[in-house]
């Protein structure tokens, strides 16, 4: 198949969706599919080789300027191509462009309007380029926020358009009230036109089925997978200092404060325990991380906590292998959580909140414990039990690692995605199941 994957860059930071799509593109190529990964807005920031096309569509500067001024909605393409220069976009990102939901309400609405939005010129350029250079058999959108492009791509290219569902509700629910309601209304309209959806967990498929008013048969659940190359257990810990680890974006919603609170409690019975924090940190996260570090200093704990921002793939693996127990106590329903697979691939047991996709992952891997969301006492208790029981740690870590190697590999995910693409392609042209409303 000739596959086109449209994936938005995350403004210079590592993001799970970008890394998933980048790895997936490489795996699909290994399966013999001609796969074109097209970056939108900004260049992709990945921990491995960047598999995306050199040209950026819907360049962040053009999208922003077209939103703000009618003049830029009529500029010639040579001007737009200059603004789409990756080096220029990266330079603009260094000034800390806002990417928080509350700052992007009107722009989100405009993008969801597609051919009727302020960025219609960008959509026309993408459609024309694909028609002349790719002629895809199937197109996949990285997330539902890109749904505005569907109608024109289908009309012009006559191919099915699918969409991955992987955590968009958190961003949408963070929009200001007027735009939030309008965005969900637009999404329900646009979602009815999409040919199929790939949800990264059964949990998240059901969430979006309800919120987008979709029929269940339109959603295909394909769990995320990782490239397990290099992920190895560190071996018996011996007399090593126990380390509690966190690997996710250093942001409030990922529950870093919660884990710090649990760590503070655990220090009373485990005075040698250390906390290691790794993951993406953007300019917008600086204030939050600084506040956490200031509080740790006041509590006399700063020398026992280390921060490792924006690690490379090898640094991440080395980080995970150094851990005794792993936890990311996310404060919202995560659609999946790649970091759980990564910790388990290194044989590190996990303690996660019993919400989002975590119960689903742990049920299939057996690699950790669940605690009641928001219950810091129970979180600390589960971690404490693992710190005290090396045999239990090894059992959970080994069980989890074996399950990841068997069920959650990149190759398995790519094969399942390709099969789903082919099925949707074969059924393209048949009446869509559509939305549930009005039926």
Order of alpha helices (4+ residues) and beta strands (2+ residues): beta-alpha-beta-beta-alpha-alpha-alpha-alpha-alpha-beta-alpha-beta-alpha-alpha-beta-alpha-beta-beta-alpha-beta-alpha-beta-alpha-beta-alpha-beta-alpha-beta-alpha-alpha-alpha
